Amino acid sequence: MPSGFGAMSALVSQGARTIAAHIAESLRATELSVLGVVARCAPRAWARAMAGGVQALMACSPVGARTRQEMRETFPGQRRDAARLAAEWLGRPFRDHVNSVRVANGLEQPRDWTIEMRGAPEMLQDPSQSFIVATGHFSREAMTVLYLPSVLPKRLATVVAPLAKQKTPHGARVRIQMRAIRKGIERVRNGDVYIADVEGRAFLVRLLHHLREPGGAVIIATDAAWHGEKGGGYTRPFAGFASQTFALGTARLARMSQRPIVTCVPFLDGDRRVVVEWSPVIQPPARDDADADARITDEILDWIERRIGERPGQYVSGFGHERHWSTVAQC
């Protein structure tokens, strides 16, 4: 009887958590929908103020309290800034969505923003060089500038998550965000971009053809968690997680196409000001050196992880809490 009661309690607890998650996702989807209308129809300042209001409400909620505690645990060297970092992280998706909607509707012109390039490799301006830009899930607003022809004057392809098909609150929330992001990319690029959905294997073949032609570039978020078949990814510690699994696609694409990789992270440095940091160029290994895929993936993720530690409030994915950021070691 006690064991049966325990199992029943566990099921009830799991059901309650699922219901709470659905409610939270429904609320986020509603907030994003309303923000989208305001972003299209009202002045920019009003839409941003409303996004700030959503951020303030979340910061004052139990979610905000939990996030502040998690920030203190994961970034102990920034404990005094935990409240600011938590609020910024919680509000980032809403601020980013306002920008995405305005860009998608031609109400915001990223080409007029101030952009500072740090460590940009010469190959960005080489009309014959093809390469891969590895990046991470940082502020969507800052990421917008990567699609400007002045930043990447290339035949551009970008890899994005497909529109969620699930008829769930989570699926609805993802569709709202991704539609605005995709339309924004096409608007900034004047339609001159190939948006590759991560579905099946055909998209990899198309990316290979894209890179083998002169002057092609592919943008890939290498820090995306792997949810494919068991054993198909690469597992390592990352961003507070003791263990997280990633696809090796970025490194494999470089090896198969024999094209270099450069890692890049844009971040906001004030209103309509973006700094774009570039890593040293990673040359492709021999085409048959499959063991290099993990080594190159580590090199990319290590560089991205340092950028997360420097500006956790601009990272839009979640953090683990099994590891903490060392401001001394910068890792």
C-alpha positions in Angstrom: 0.0 0.0 0.0 2.7 2.6 0.8 4.6 1.9 -2.4 1.3 2.3 -4.4 0.5 5.5 -2.6 4.0 6.8 -3.4 3.5 6.0 -7.1 0.1 7.7 -7.1 1.6 10.8 -5.4 4.4 10.9 -8.0 1.9 10.8 -10.8 -0.2 13.5 -9.3 2.9 15.6 -8.8 4.0 15.1 -12.4 0.5 16.0 -13.6 0.5 19.2 -11.6 3.9 20.2 -13.1 2.7 19.5 -16.6 -0.4 21.6 -16.0 1.7 24.4 -14.6 4.0 24.3 -17.6 1.1 24.5 -20.0 -0.4 27.4 -18.1 3.0 29.2 -18.2 3.5 28.6 -21.9 -0.1 29.8 -22.6 0.6 33.0 -20.7 3.8 33.6 -22.6 2.1 33.0 -25.9 -0.6 35.4 -25.0 1.9 38.1 -23.9 3.9 37.6 -27.1 0.8 37.9 -29.3 -0.2 41.2 -27.5 3.3 42.5 -27.8 3.3 41.7 -31.5 0.2 43.8 -32.0 1.6 46.7 -30.0 5.0 46.5 -31.9 3.2 46.7 -35.2 0.7 49.5 -34.3 2.2 51.6 -31.6 5.4 53.7 -31.4 8.6 51.8 -30.6 8.9 53.4 -27.2 5.4 52.1 -26.2 6.2 48.5 -27.3 9.5 48.5 -25.5 7.9 49.9 -22.4 5.3 47.2 -22.5 8.0 44.5 -22.9 9.7 46.1 -19.9 6.4 45.8 -17.9 6.2 42.1 -18.7 9.8 41.8 -17.5 9.1 43.6 -14.3 6.0 41.4 -13.6 8.1 38.2 -14.2 10.9 39.5 -12.0 8.4 40.0 -9.1 6.8 36.5 -9.5 7.9 33.2 -8.0 9.6 32.5 -11.3 11.7 35.7 -10.8 12.7 34.6 -7.3 13.8 31.2 -8.5 15.7 32.7 -11.4 17.6 35.1 -9.1 18.6 32.2 -6.9 19.8 30.2 -9.9 21.8 33.2 -11.2 23.5 33.4 -7.8 24.3 29.7 -7.9 25.6 29.6 -11.5 27.4 33.0 -11.4 28.6 33.4 -7.8 31.1 36.1 -8.9 28.1 38.3 -9.9 25.9 37.7 -6.9 25.3 41.4 -6.4 24.0 41.6 -10.0 21.8 38.5 -9.7 18.5 40.6 -9.6 19.5 42.6 -12.7 20.8 39.5 -14.6 17.6 37.5 -13.7 15.3 40.3 -14.9 17.3 40.8 -18.1 17.2 37.1 -18.9 13.5 36.8 -18.1 12.6 39.8 -20.2 14.9 39.1 -23.1 12.5 37.0 -25.2 9.8 39.7 -25.0 12.2 42.6 -25.9 13.6 40.5 -28.7 10.1 39.7 -30.0 9.2 43.4 -30.2 12.3 44.0 -32.3 11.6 40.9 -34.5 8.1 42.1 -35.3 9.2 45.6 -36.0 12.0 44.5 -38.3 9.7 42.0 -40.1 7.2 44.8 -40.8 9.8 47.3 -41.9 9.3 49.5 -38.9 12.9 49.1 -37.7 16.0 49.4 -39.9 19.0 47.5 -38.5 21.2 49.0 -41.2 20.9 52.3 -39.4 22.2 50.9 -36.1 25.7 51.4 -34.8 27.7 48.2 -35.3 31.2 47.5 -34.0 33.1 44.5 -35.3 35.7 43.0 -33.0 38.3 40.6 -34.4 36.5 40.2 -37.8 38.5 37.9 -40.1 39.5 39.2 -43.5 37.7 36.4 -45.2 34.3 38.1 -44.5 35.1 40.5 -47.3 36.7 37.9 -49.7 34.2 37.4 -52.5 35.5 34.0 -53.3 35.8 32.5 -49.8 33.0 30.3 -48.5 32.8 29.5 -44.7 30.6 28.6 -41.8 29.6 31.1 -39.0 29.0 29.2 -35.8 27.0 31.1 -33.2 24.8 30.6 -30.2 21.4 31.4 -28.8 22.0 35.0 -27.8 19.8 38.1 -28.0 17.7 37.8 -31.2 17.8 41.6 -31.4 21.6 41.6 -31.5 21.6 38.6 -33.9 19.6 40.6 -36.4 22.7 42.5 -37.6 24.4 39.2 -38.7 22.0 39.1 -41.6 22.9 42.6 -42.9 24.6 42.4 -46.4 27.1 44.9 -45.0 28.1 42.5 -42.3 28.1 39.3 -44.3 28.3 40.2 -48.0 27.8 36.6 -49.1 25.3 34.2 -50.6 23.8 33.5 -47.3 22.1 30.4 -45.8 21.0 30.1 -42.2 19.9 27.0 -40.2 16.8 27.5 -38.0 14.5 25.3 -36.0 11.4 24.4 -38.0 8.0 25.9 -37.0 6.7 23.8 -34.2 3.8 21.6 -35.4 2.6 20.5 -32.0 -0.8 21.8 -31.0 0.3 22.6 -27.5 0.9 26.0 -25.7 4.6 25.4 -26.2 4.2 24.9 -29.9 2.0 28.0 -30.2 4.6 30.1 -28.4 7.5 28.8 -30.6 5.5 29.5 -33.7 4.8 33.1 -32.7 8.4 33.7 -32.1 9.8 31.8 -35.1 7.5 33.4 -37.6 8.6 36.9 -36.6 12.3 35.8 -36.6 12.1 34.2 -40.1 10.2 37.2 -41.6 12.7 39.5 -40.0 15.7 37.6 -41.5 14.1 37.8 -45.0 13.3 41.5 -44.6 16.9 42.4 -43.5 18.3 40.3 -46.3 15.8 41.6 -48.9 14.8 38.0 -49.5 18.3 37.0 -50.6 18.7 34.2 -48.1 18.2 30.4 -47.9 16.5 29.5 -44.6 17.2 25.8 -43.9 14.9 24.0 -41.6 16.6 21.3 -39.4 14.5 18.4 -40.8 15.8 15.2 -42.3 19.1 14.9 -44.1 18.3 16.7 -47.3 19.1 20.1 -45.8 22.7 19.1 -45.1 23.2 18.2 -48.8 21.8 21.6 -49.8 24.2 23.3 -47.4 27.1 21.4 -48.8 26.3 22.5 -52.3 25.9 26.1 -51.0 29.4 26.0 -49.4 31.1 24.4 -52.3 30.2 27.4 -54.5 32.4 30.5 -54.1 31.3 33.2 -51.8 28.8 31.2 -49.7 28.2 31.5 -46.0 26.1 29.4 -43.6 25.0 30.6 -40.1 24.5 27.8 -37.6 23.7 27.9 -33.9 26.1 25.2 -32.6 24.9 25.4 -29.0 21.5 23.9 -29.8 20.7 20.9 -27.7 20.6 17.6 -29.6 17.2 15.8 -29.5 17.8 13.2 -32.2 18.3 9.5 -32.1 20.1 8.1 -29.0 23.9 8.0 -29.5 23.8 10.4 -32.4 25.2 13.5 -30.6 28.2 14.6 -28.5 27.8 14.9 -24.8 29.9 17.3 -22.6 29.5 19.9 -19.8 28.2 23.3 -20.9 26.8 26.5 -19.5 26.2 25.2 -16.0 25.0 21.8 -17.1 27.2 18.9 -16.0 26.1 17.0 -19.1 24.4 18.2 -22.3 24.2 16.7 -25.7 25.0 18.6 -29.0 24.9 17.8 -32.7 28.3 17.6 -34.4 26.7 19.1 -37.6 28.7 22.3 -37.7 32.1 20.5 -37.5 31.0 17.7 -39.8 29.8 20.3 -42.4 33.1 22.0 -42.3 35.0 18.8 -42.7 32.8 17.5 -45.6 32.8 20.8 -47.4 36.5 21.6 -46.6 35.5 25.1 -45.5 36.6 27.0 -42.4 34.6 28.0 -39.4 34.5 31.3 -37.5 32.6 31.6 -34.3 30.6 34.8 -33.7 28.5 36.3 -30.9 26.7 39.7 -31.3 25.7 41.5 -28.1 23.7 44.6 -27.3 25.8 47.5 -26.0 23.1 50.2 -25.7 20.0 51.1 -27.7 20.5 50.3 -31.4 24.2 49.6 -30.8 25.6 46.1 -31.3 29.1 44.7 -30.9 30.0 41.6 -32.9 32.8 39.5 -31.5 34.6 37.1 -33.8 36.8 34.1 -32.8 40.0 33.0 -34.6 39.3 31.1 -37.8 39.1 27.3 -37.4 40.5 25.5 -40.5 38.8 22.3 -41.6 40.5 19.0 -40.8 41.1 16.3 -43.4 37.9 15.0 -44.9 38.4 11.5 -43.4 39.3 12.8 -39.9 35.9 12.1 -38.2 37.5 12.2 -34.8 38.1 16.0 -35.3 34.4 16.7 -35.2 34.3 16.5 -31.4 37.5 18.5 -31.0 36.2 21.3 -33.2 32.8 21.3 -31.5 34.6 21.6 -28.1 36.5 24.6 -29.5 33.4 26.3 -30.7 31.4 25.6 -27.5 34.2 26.7 -25.2 34.4 30.0 -27.0 30.6 30.5 -26.8 30.5 29.5 -23.1 33.0 32.3 -22.3 30.7 34.8 -24.0 27.8 33.4 -21.9 29.7 33.9 -18.7 30.5 37.5 -19.7 26.9 38.4 -20.5 24.4 35.8 -19.1 21.5 38.2 -19.4 21.8 38.2 -23.2 21.7 34.4 -23.5 18.2 33.2 -24.3 18.6 29.5 -23.6 18.5 28.0 -20.1 21.4 27.4 -17.8 22.3 24.4 -15.8 23.2 24.7 -12.1 25.5 21.8 -11.6 28.5 23.9 -12.5 29.4 27.6 -11.8 31.1 30.3 -13.7 34.6 31.3 -12.5 35.4 35.0 -13.2 39.1 34.2 -12.5 39.4 31.2 -14.9 36.9 32.6 -17.4 35.3 29.2 -17.8 
